[in-house]
Amino acid sequence: MVYLTRKEHFNAAHRLYNEDWSESKNLEVYGKCANANWHGHNYDLFVTVKGEPDESGFLMNAHHLSKILKKEIVDVLDHKNMNMDVPFLKDVQPTSENLVKIIWQKIQPHLLNCKLHCVKLVETENIFVEYYGE
């Protein structure tokens, strides 16, 4: 089994806030991420596919994987407010945990001769989330 990983980058703002909770509970749970004036991150997205190379020697053309990621994810999220500007995040708390699951769902249908193995989203130098489709 061969694993191929492509890295992409985007910047986006969000606010983590539950309308059903009090201001103090939101601050307790989300801290600075509940800031009424939003905040942003410089995200690094790593997508890993797996399978066996074909007659070209490629598992998947990495340039083609990049095009999928840019069209489905980066172009939609880059320099956007995820709470307000991204249709597929409507009514979704834009945590990294939720993002990786949605990114998986958006990418999976575009993979033909390989399988999605992992979506990793790096939010800060100290925080990242990985999803394996489970």
KAKABEL-V716683 format. One record per helix or strand of 2 or more residues. SS is the DSSP state (H for helix, E for strand). FROM is the first residue (numbers start at 1). LEN is the number of residues. If there is no record, write none. Layout:
SS|FROM|LEN, SS|FROM|LEN
//
This chain:
E|2|13, H|23|12, E|39|13, H|62|16, E|80|2, H|87|3, H|96|13, E|115|8, E|128|4
//
